[in-house]
Amino acid sequence: MVKKKQIFDEDYINFLTAIANNPSCVKAADCYSDSGMVVSHDLVNRFLTRQLLHQDTLWNEVKPFIEKRNGWLILDDTVIDKFTHSFR
């Protein structure tokens, strides 16, 4: 039996950590679906629209991997608009 999955902050952070490049809602849904969970890209999109990810959640996930004396944690929250049609 396939289980439906609710997405939590840690789930999405783990996805972003694991994906090599170009994260998307479709890729996130595919990753969950490969593990036997039913997650649609619409569910991921709704999660991102409604959820505010707190910095404490991110820090708790990456803290074990940061070398505090010599390491850096750089976050880029740039959003680039995607143009899906041409203007004529």
C-alpha positions, 0 to 999 in steps of 0.5 A, spaced: 500 500 500 502 506 498 502 512 503 500 519 502 506 524 505 505 530 508 511 535 507 515 538 513 520 543 513 526 538 514 523 534 508 524 540 503 531 542 506 533 535 506 531 535 498 535 541 497 541 538 500 541 532 496 539 535 489 545 537 485 542 543 481 535 546 479 531 544 484 523 544 482 517 541 485 516 536 480 523 533 482 521 534 489 515 530 488 519 525 484 524 524 489 518 522 494 515 518 489 521 514 488 521 512 496 514 509 496 510 516 498 505 519 494 507 526 493 504 530 487 508 537 485 502 540 486 502 538 494 510 541 494 507 547 491 502 548 496 507 547 501 512 552 499 506 557 498 503 556 505 509 554 509 514 559 512 521 556 513 524 558 519 532 559 520 532 555 526 530 549 522 535 550 517 540 551 522 539 545 526 539 541 519 546 544 517 549 545 524 553 538 524 556 540 517 559 547 519 566 547 521 565 553 526 572 556 526 573 556 519 567 554 515 562 559 512 554 558 510 552 562 504 545 562 503 542 565 496 535 566 496 534 569 489 528 568 485 529 568 478 522 569 474 521 564 469 518 566 462 514 561 459 511 564 453 514 570 448 511 577 448 510 579 440 
